[in-house]
Amino acid sequence: MKKFYFSLNKVLAYKEQTEESLRNEYMQRALRVVEQEKVIQELNAQYDHHCKVLEDGKRNGCTVGFMKLYETYLGNLQIQMDKEHEILVCLKEKEEEKRKELMEAKIEKASIEKLKEKKQEQYQKMVQKEEELLVEEFVSNIASLKKVEIS
């Protein structure tokens, strides 16, 4: 029983390390998602700014070359934003996978902790019974000695 309990401690320590490692990986992936969202926001801001510049140019009588250049640039920005959105979707999927792994690790650790607590209770009960048996044996030995002395 004692040996099993101590091996549970080793397993629990391993599971805690695994959970901590998964937590760090999850946080890194979540941070990468946030960074990617910032990249997309910056591209959106650029796109909005250049759309306004193009509209201002149209109102102020810009050249056809200027309009064509800006439309091409805005098209390229849109393609880049689409690619960045695809990257974001992929990053979010990876983040979600890691979150699920982390949750599984937490559940495993919790179940091992429960098992450890159960084994600890069983061990304490066994120790208490052994102590009770020793006390009973001691009391019966003293009683036997008193009977021998009285006789």
Backbone as a chain_set.jsonl record, in Angstrom:
{"seq": "MKKFYFSLNKVLAYKEQTEESLRNEYMQRALRVVEQEKVIQELNAQYDHHCKVLEDGKRNGCTVGFMKLYETYLGNLQIQMDKEHEILVCLKEKEEEKRKELMEAKIEKASIEKLKEKKQEQYQKMVQKEEELLVEEFVSNIASLKKVEIS", "coords": {"N": [[0.844, -1.193, 0.0], [1.886, 1.259, 0.862], [3.977, 1.557, -0.946], [2.579, 1.781, -3.36], [1.239, 4.16, -2.887], [3.383, 5.976, -2.794], [4.323, 5.744, -5.415], [2.213, 6.914, -6.673], [2.64, 9.53, -5.961], [4.866, 10.128, -7.537], [3.771, 9.853, -10.11], [1.845, 11.83, -9.965], [3.471, 14.105, -9.683], [4.706, 14.053, -12.182], [2.461, 14.461, -13.815], [1.764, 17.03, -13.003], [3.954, 18.477, -13.947], [3.613, 18.03, -16.676], [1.142, 19.284, -17.07], [1.849, 21.937, -16.473], [3.674, 22.449, -18.504], [1.984, 22.193, -20.75], [0.258, 24.298, -20.175], [1.984, 26.47, -20.501], [2.574, 26.218, -23.244], [0.017, 26.593, -24.272], [-0.464, 29.246, -23.508], [1.483, 30.536, -25.031], [0.511, 30.044, -27.587], [-1.937, 31.362, -27.44], [-1.042, 33.955, -27.124], [0.182, 34.288, -29.586], [-2.07, 34.275, -31.224], [-3.282, 36.667, -30.416], [-1.32, 38.467, -31.269], [-1.497, 38.059, -34.025], [-4.068, 38.967, -34.499], [-3.648, 41.661, -34.028], [-1.982, 42.282, -36.192], [-3.811, 41.975, -38.266], [-5.639, 43.986, -37.594], [-4.018, 46.24, -37.991], [-3.582, 46.062, -40.749], [-6.211, 46.384, -41.613], [-6.617, 49.013, -40.781], [-4.766, 50.34, -42.405], [-5.912, 49.748, -44.882], [-8.41, 51.03, -44.671], [-7.524, 53.699, -44.416], [-6.241, 54.134, -46.91], [-8.357, 53.748, -48.608], [-9.856, 55.994, -48.032], [-8.075, 57.944, -48.93], [-8.116, 57.369, -51.651], [-10.815, 57.931, -52.22], [-10.866, 60.655, -51.598], [-9.13, 61.533, -53.582], [-10.624, 60.937, -55.859], [-12.744, 62.731, -55.558], [-11.402, 65.112, -55.775], [-10.535, 65.192, -58.346], [-8.477, 63.364, -59.4], [-5.884, 61.694, -61.326], [-6.272, 59.085, -63.815], [-4.311, 57.178, -63.707], [-3.422, 57.432, -61.048], [-5.724, 56.562, -59.705], [-5.894, 53.913, -60.647], [-3.509, 52.86, -59.677], [-3.934, 53.044, -56.876], [-6.184, 51.407, -56.614], [-5.111, 48.933, -57.357], [-3.217, 48.672, -55.321], [-4.955, 48.575, -53.095], [-6.293, 46.218, -53.697], [-4.192, 44.388, -53.452], [-3.681, 44.716, -50.727], [-6.065, 43.698, -49.716], [-5.863, 41.004, -50.5], [-3.644, 40.304, -48.944], [-4.761, 40.693, -46.39], [-6.708, 38.679, -46.414], [-5.063, 36.411, -46.462], [-3.812, 36.723, -43.986], [-6.017, 36.418, -42.34], [-6.59, 33.721, -42.792], [-4.324, 32.597, -41.646], [-4.812, 33.375, -39.028], [-7.135, 31.882, -38.434], [-6.071, 29.3, -38.529], [-4.207, 29.487, -36.423], [-5.957, 29.878, -34.274], [-7.267, 27.428, -34.271], [-5.168, 25.716, -33.564], [-4.619, 26.761, -31.057], [-6.991, 26.093, -29.737], [-6.839, 23.294, -29.829], [-4.654, 22.887, -28.138], [-5.712, 23.918, -25.808], [-7.674, 22.03, -25.257], [-6.036, 19.793, -24.798], [-4.77, 20.706, -22.497], [-6.947, 20.86, -20.727], [-7.616, 18.135, -20.562], [-5.298, 17.195, -19.334], [-5.509, 18.5, -16.877], [-7.79, 17.245, -15.86], [-6.886, 14.588, -15.688], [-4.85, 14.935, -13.777], [-6.365, 15.777, -11.587], [-7.91, 13.478, -11.125], [-5.934, 11.686, -10.358], [-5.052, 12.939, -8.049], [-7.351, 12.626, -6.476], [-7.389, 9.84, -6.272], [-5.005, 9.495, -4.898], [-5.649, 10.763, -2.473], [-7.648, 9.007, -1.596], [-6.154, 6.647, -1.276], [-4.434, 7.533, 0.697], [-6.22, 7.893, 2.822], [-7.023, 5.211, 3.158], [-4.583, 4.11, 3.91], [-4.116, 5.483, 6.316], [-6.246, 4.471, 7.839], [-5.487, 1.786, 7.94], [-3.084, 1.981, 9.392], [-4.098, 2.972, 11.786], [-5.681, 0.782, 12.62], [-3.671, -1.12, 13.005], [-2.309, 0.091, 15.118], [-4.326, 0.029, 17.047], [-4.569, -2.738, 17.36], [-2.05, -3.284, 18.46], [-2.266, -1.9, 20.873], [-4.372, -3.322, 22.059], [-3.143, -5.829, 22.268], [-1.06, -5.167, 23.999], [-2.531, -4.407, 26.275], [-3.834, -6.825, 26.822], [-1.604, -8.428, 27.368], [-0.624, -7.181, 29.682], [-2.765, -7.634, 31.362], [-2.643, -10.411, 31.488], [-0.177, -10.746, 32.759], [-0.768, -9.623, 35.259], [-2.618, -11.459, 36.206], [-0.997, -13.667, 36.461], [0.738, -12.756, 38.441], [-1.032, -12.451, 40.577], [-1.799, -15.016, 41.085]], "CA": [[0.0, 0.0, 0.0], [2.754, 2.417, 0.97], [4.714, 1.65, -2.2], [1.63, 2.28, -4.355], [0.998, 5.567, -2.556], [4.54, 6.77, -3.194], [4.377, 5.803, -6.873], [1.205, 7.911, -7.053], [3.289, 10.841, -5.829], [5.705, 10.323, -8.722], [2.877, 10.061, -11.245], [1.239, 13.146, -9.777], [4.501, 15.105, -9.995], [4.844, 14.051, -13.644], [1.259, 15.086, -14.391], [1.851, 18.467, -12.728], [4.926, 19.024, -14.898], [2.97, 17.993, -17.987], [0.127, 20.348, -17.09], [2.54, 23.229, -16.522], [4.217, 22.568, -19.858], [0.85, 22.448, -21.638], [-0.227, 25.646, -19.881], [2.908, 27.406, -21.155], [2.358, 26.124, -24.69], [-1.277, 27.223, -24.558], [-0.303, 30.696, -23.374], [2.243, 30.993, -26.195], [-0.395, 30.031, -28.745], [-2.919, 32.434, -27.244], [-0.311, 35.197, -27.399], [0.365, 34.354, -31.047], [-3.377, 34.667, -31.774], [-3.444, 38.106, -30.141], [-0.411, 39.178, -32.168], [-2.042, 37.968, -35.378], [-5.222, 39.872, -34.549], [-3.103, 43.024, -34.151], [-1.529, 42.421, -37.572], [-5.011, 42.161, -39.084], [-6.156, 45.324, -37.298], [-3.152, 47.212, -38.66], [-3.883, 45.997, -42.177], [-7.532, 47.013, -41.788], [-6.438, 50.461, -40.638], [-4.117, 50.792, -43.645], [-6.899, 49.638, -45.962], [-9.375, 52.125, -44.487], [-6.835, 54.958, -44.7], [-5.997, 54.267, -48.347], [-9.679, 53.915, -49.249], [-10.201, 57.41, -47.877], [-7.195, 58.702, -49.825], [-8.64, 57.157, -52.994], [-12.074, 58.685, -52.334], [-10.498, 62.08, -51.663], [-8.553, 61.745, -54.911], [-11.72, 60.936, -56.837], [-13.495, 63.978, -55.382], [-10.568, 66.252, -56.152], [-10.159, 65.083, -59.752], [-7.164, 62.744, -59.586], [-5.655, 61.08, -62.632], [-6.652, 57.678, -63.95], [-3.148, 56.408, -63.235], [-3.469, 57.465, -59.586], [-6.83, 55.686, -59.275], [-5.531, 52.53, -60.965], [-2.457, 52.491, -58.726], [-4.541, 52.843, -55.556], [-7.054, 50.226, -56.672], [-4.21, 47.771, -57.336], [-2.671, 48.585, -53.956], [-6.03, 48.115, -52.204], [-6.511, 44.805, -54.011], [-3.102, 43.639, -52.819], [-3.933, 44.745, -49.275], [-7.18, 42.772, -49.446], [-5.303, 39.647, -50.603], [-2.809, 40.113, -47.751], [-5.663, 40.55, -45.232], [-7.312, 37.351, -46.508], [-4.031, 35.447, -46.03], [-3.627, 36.885, -42.542], [-7.2, 35.814, -41.719], [-6.386, 32.269, -42.853], [-3.329, 32.291, -40.608], [-5.494, 33.54, -37.745], [-8.012, 30.724, -38.238], [-5.186, 28.17, -38.219], [-3.667, 29.707, -35.077], [-7.034, 29.659, -33.309], [-7.493, 25.98, -34.195], [-4.056, 25.158, -32.78], [-4.831, 27.203, -29.677], [-8.097, 25.293, -29.204], [-6.307, 21.945, -29.612], [-3.798, 22.922, -26.94], [-6.609, 24.135, -24.666], [-8.287, 20.724, -24.966], [-4.991, 18.974, -24.176], [-4.581, 21.226, -21.142], [-8.1, 20.449, -19.922], [-7.462, 16.707, -20.31], [-4.224, 17.041, -18.343], [-6.053, 18.919, -15.583], [-8.705, 16.192, -15.413], [-6.05, 13.461, -15.276], [-4.181, 15.285, -12.513], [-7.378, 15.787, -10.53], [-8.295, 12.1, -10.802], [-4.815, 11.09, -9.616], [-5.097, 13.527, -6.712], [-8.445, 11.952, -5.748], [-6.919, 8.484, -5.969], [-3.986, 9.637, -3.856], [-6.362, 11.038, -1.223], [-8.299, 7.757, -1.187], [-5.112, 5.731, -0.792], [-3.951, 8.093, 1.96], [-7.222, 7.545, 3.834], [-6.921, 3.77, 3.404], [-3.345, 3.897, 4.641], [-4.322, 5.968, 7.679], [-7.11, 3.496, 8.511], [-4.688, 0.588, 8.192], [-2.157, 2.313, 10.482], [-4.905, 3.072, 12.998], [-6.035, -0.591, 13.027], [-2.458, -1.751, 13.541], [-2.062, 0.676, 16.432], [-5.349, -0.508, 17.94], [-4.187, -4.121, 17.659], [-0.91, -3.234, 19.37], [-2.765, -1.488, 22.181], [-5.119, -4.47, 22.601], [-2.17, -6.85, 22.641], [-0.365, -4.668, 25.171], [-3.462, -4.49, 27.397], [-4.042, -8.243, 27.177], [-0.362, -8.909, 27.983], [-0.574, -6.647, 31.051], [-3.785, -8.365, 32.12], [-2.109, -11.769, 31.701], [0.881, -10.639, 33.763], [-1.393, -9.378, 36.555], [-3.214, -12.736, 36.638], [0.107, -14.53, 36.884], [1.241, -12.208, 39.697], [-2.048, -12.679, 41.601], [-1.873, -16.452, 41.377]], "C": [[0.879, 1.243, 0.0], [3.504, 2.65, -0.346], [3.823, 2.232, -3.302], [1.379, 3.764, -4.146], [2.158, 6.435, -3.028], [4.694, 6.816, -4.709], [3.319, 6.769, -7.401], [1.791, 9.311, -6.958], [4.149, 11.143, -7.052], [4.851, 10.61, -9.948], [2.258, 11.448, -11.159], [2.241, 14.261, -10.113], [4.704, 15.199, -11.507], [3.66, 14.757, -14.301], [1.263, 16.602, -14.158], [2.829, 19.137, -13.69], [4.323, 19.095, -16.297], [1.948, 19.109, -18.106], [0.781, 21.719, -17.206], [3.107, 23.48, -17.917], [3.106, 22.889, -20.86], [0.291, 23.854, -21.422], [0.662, 26.694, -20.565], [2.717, 27.407, -22.668], [1.043, 26.797, -25.077], [-1.153, 28.75, -24.508], [0.481, 31.266, -24.563], [1.348, 31.05, -27.43], [-1.441, 31.137, -28.629], [-2.275, 33.788, -27.537], [-0.113, 35.376, -28.897], [-0.946, 34.761, -31.734], [-3.593, 36.164, -31.592], [-2.557, 38.93, -31.083], [-0.949, 39.188, -33.595], [-3.26, 38.88, -35.536], [-4.767, 41.318, -34.684], [-2.621, 43.281, -35.574], [-2.723, 42.705, -38.477], [-5.618, 43.547, -38.846], [-5.331, 46.401, -37.995], [-3.415, 47.232, -40.168], [-5.237, 46.634, -42.478], [-7.424, 48.533, -41.707], [-5.781, 51.04, -41.888], [-5.125, 50.814, -44.79], [-7.901, 50.794, -45.885], [-8.754, 53.476, -44.854], [-6.691, 55.157, -46.21], [-7.306, 54.331, -49.139], [-10.108, 55.373, -49.179], [-9.362, 58.281, -48.808], [-7.702, 58.583, -51.259], [-9.93, 57.948, -53.202], [-11.814, 60.187, -52.418], [-9.941, 62.42, -53.047], [-9.633, 61.803, -55.976], [-12.505, 62.238, -56.761], [-12.72, 65.185, -55.892], [-10.051, 66.152, -57.588], [-8.777, 64.516, -59.984], [-7.075, 62.094, -60.978], [-6.089, 59.624, -62.618], [-5.523, 56.788, -63.447], [-3.119, 56.316, -61.715], [-4.546, 56.51, -59.076], [-6.478, 54.22, -59.508], [-4.488, 52.018, -59.976], [-3.053, 52.189, -57.35], [-5.455, 51.63, -55.544], [-6.234, 48.944, -56.646], [-3.656, 47.563, -55.924], [-3.73, 48.06, -52.988], [-6.358, 46.643, -52.455], [-5.451, 43.93, -53.375], [-3.262, 43.597, -51.3], [-5.043, 43.763, -48.897], [-6.702, 41.323, -49.506], [-4.463, 39.344, -49.366], [-3.689, 39.92, -46.509], [-6.326, 39.173, -45.244], [-6.33, 36.277, -46.041], [-3.839, 35.514, -44.515], [-4.828, 36.31, -41.774], [-7.093, 34.282, -41.715], [-5.394, 31.822, -41.787], [-3.982, 32.363, -39.228], [-6.394, 32.335, -37.443], [-7.187, 29.501, -37.85], [-4.63, 28.292, -36.799], [-4.729, 29.457, -34.006], [-7.343, 28.173, -33.167], [-6.409, 25.317, -33.347], [-4.193, 25.535, -31.304], [-5.917, 26.349, -29.016], [-7.65, 23.85, -28.937], [-5.492, 21.901, -28.323], [-4.641, 23.134, -25.688], [-7.264, 22.821, -24.269], [-7.28, 19.792, -24.309], [-4.775, 19.398, -22.725], [-5.725, 20.786, -20.234], [-8.022, 18.954, -19.597], [-6.393, 16.453, -19.251], [-4.709, 17.442, -16.956], [-6.973, 17.84, -15.011], [-7.915, 14.983, -14.928], [-5.393, 13.731, -13.922], [-5.175, 15.248, -11.356], [-7.78, 14.367, -10.146], [-7.181, 11.394, -10.023], [-4.767, 11.656, -8.2], [-6.185, 12.868, -5.865], [-8.018, 10.553, -5.339], [-5.883, 8.524, -4.851], [-4.641, 9.88, -2.497], [-7.028, 9.774, -0.688], [-7.29, 6.789, -0.585], [-4.547, 6.229, 0.534], [-4.919, 7.759, 3.086], [-7.152, 6.063, 4.183], [-5.681, 3.466, 4.231], [-3.494, 4.332, 6.094], [-5.2, 5.006, 8.478], [-6.336, 2.236, 8.862], [-3.722, 0.83, 9.36], [-2.921, 2.376, 11.798], [-5.294, 1.684, 13.504], [-4.837, -1.298, 13.627], [-2.143, -1.217, 14.938], [-3.068, 0.149, 17.45], [-5.029, -1.946, 18.333], [-3.008, -4.168, 18.63], [-1.35, -2.852, 20.779], [-3.519, -2.64, 22.832], [-4.169, -5.564, 23.067], [-1.427, -6.434, 23.903], [-1.248, -4.796, 26.415], [-3.673, -5.942, 27.81], [-2.793, -8.84, 27.814], [-0.251, -8.424, 29.428], [-1.58, -7.395, 31.922], [-3.293, -9.769, 32.426], [-1.032, -11.754, 32.778], [0.292, -10.413, 35.154], [-2.024, -10.659, 37.087], [-2.14, -13.656, 37.149], [0.629, -14.059, 38.239], [0.262, -12.499, 40.833], [-2.06, -14.159, 41.999], [-0.735, -16.94, 42.148]], "O": [[0.646, 2.173, -0.772], [3.649, 3.785, -0.8], [4.265, 3.075, -4.082], [1.313, 4.534, -5.105], [1.944, 7.507, -3.595], [5.152, 7.825, -5.245], [3.503, 7.375, -8.457], [1.479, 10.178, -7.774], [4.164, 12.271, -7.546], [5.166, 11.503, -10.735], [2.158, 12.155, -12.162], [1.882, 15.246, -10.758], [4.856, 16.294, -12.049], [3.833, 15.551, -15.226], [0.817, 17.365, -15.015], [2.567, 20.232, -14.188], [4.495, 20.082, -17.012], [1.892, 19.802, -19.123], [0.309, 22.57, -17.961], [3.027, 24.591, -18.44], [3.272, 23.757, -21.718], [-0.103, 24.522, -22.378], [0.169, 27.669, -21.13], [2.7, 28.464, -23.299], [0.969, 27.49, -26.092], [-1.682, 29.452, -25.37], [0.173, 32.357, -25.043], [1.422, 31.992, -28.22], [-1.784, 31.775, -29.624], [-2.904, 34.662, -28.134], [-0.227, 36.487, -29.415], [-0.928, 35.506, -32.713], [-4.038, 36.847, -32.514], [-2.984, 39.952, -31.621], [-0.866, 40.2, -34.291], [-3.453, 39.49, -36.588], [-5.411, 42.115, -35.367], [-2.823, 44.37, -36.11], [-2.655, 43.57, -39.35], [-6.06, 44.203, -39.789], [-5.884, 47.364, -38.529], [-3.464, 48.298, -40.782], [-5.392, 47.338, -43.476], [-8.066, 49.251, -42.475], [-6.182, 52.097, -42.375], [-5.186, 51.769, -45.565], [-8.201, 51.445, -46.886], [-9.386, 54.296, -45.522], [-6.99, 56.235, -46.725], [-7.347, 54.91, -50.225], [-10.653, 55.921, -50.138], [-9.865, 59.235, -49.401], [-7.721, 59.566, -51.999], [-10.114, 58.567, -54.249], [-12.448, 60.899, -53.197], [-10.251, 63.471, -53.608], [-9.566, 62.623, -56.892], [-12.891, 62.79, -57.792], [-13.303, 66.154, -56.378], [-9.212, 66.954, -57.997], [-7.975, 65.122, -60.694], [-8.07, 61.972, -61.692], [-6.253, 59.013, -61.562], [-5.772, 55.754, -62.827], [-2.828, 55.259, -61.155], [-4.318, 55.747, -58.137], [-6.741, 53.377, -58.651], [-4.574, 50.887, -59.498], [-2.706, 51.182, -56.732], [-5.492, 50.897, -54.556], [-6.614, 47.975, -55.989], [-3.629, 46.448, -55.404], [-3.44, 47.201, -52.155], [-6.668, 45.908, -51.518], [-5.751, 42.869, -52.827], [-3.01, 42.571, -50.668], [-4.957, 43.081, -47.876], [-7.084, 40.505, -48.669], [-4.558, 38.254, -48.802], [-3.39, 39.073, -45.667], [-6.489, 38.563, -44.187], [-6.705, 35.352, -45.321], [-3.718, 34.486, -43.85], [-4.662, 35.776, -40.678], [-7.466, 33.634, -40.737], [-5.592, 30.81, -41.115], [-3.733, 31.517, -38.368], [-6.406, 31.833, -36.32], [-7.563, 28.754, -36.946], [-4.589, 27.308, -36.061], [-4.433, 28.889, -32.955], [-7.646, 27.704, -32.07], [-6.702, 24.46, -32.513], [-3.916, 24.727, -30.418], [-5.771, 25.933, -27.866], [-8.04, 23.254, -27.933], [-5.634, 20.979, -27.52], [-4.326, 22.594, -24.627], [-7.397, 22.527, -23.081], [-7.621, 19.077, -23.367], [-4.618, 18.558, -21.838], [-5.493, 20.382, -19.095], [-8.329, 18.551, -18.475], [-6.563, 15.601, -18.378], [-4.36, 16.797, -15.967], [-6.934, 17.557, -13.814], [-8.228, 14.414, -13.882], [-5.382, 12.873, -13.04], [-4.863, 14.748, -10.275], [-7.972, 14.08, -8.964], [-7.459, 10.595, -9.129], [-4.472, 10.927, -7.253], [-5.976, 12.585, -4.685], [-8.249, 10.127, -4.207], [-5.893, 7.674, -3.96], [-4.247, 9.285, -1.494], [-6.984, 9.496, 0.51], [-7.526, 6.192, 0.466], [-4.216, 5.424, 1.404], [-4.496, 7.385, 4.18], [-7.213, 5.693, 5.356], [-5.73, 2.651, 5.153], [-3.05, 3.63, 7.003], [-4.935, 4.752, 9.653], [-6.503, 1.681, 9.948], [-3.567, -0.035, 10.221], [-2.437, 1.885, 12.817], [-5.241, 1.437, 14.709], [-4.96, -1.994, 14.635], [-1.76, -1.975, 15.829], [-2.704, -0.144, 18.589], [-5.194, -2.332, 19.49], [-2.981, -5.01, 19.527], [-0.865, -3.412, 21.762], [-3.333, -2.913, 24.018], [-4.362, -6.154, 24.13], [-1.19, -7.261, 24.783], [-0.788, -5.233, 27.47], [-3.691, -6.258, 29.0], [-2.903, -9.676, 28.711], [0.173, -9.18, 30.302], [-1.29, -7.744, 33.066], [-3.512, -10.267, 33.531], [-0.981, -12.654, 33.617], [0.804, -10.959, 36.132], [-1.974, -10.92, 38.289], [-2.329, -14.351, 38.148], [0.932, -14.885, 39.1], [0.695, -12.769, 41.953], [-2.314, -14.485, 43.159], [-0.667, -18.128, 42.464]]}, "num_chains": 1, "name": "protein.A"}
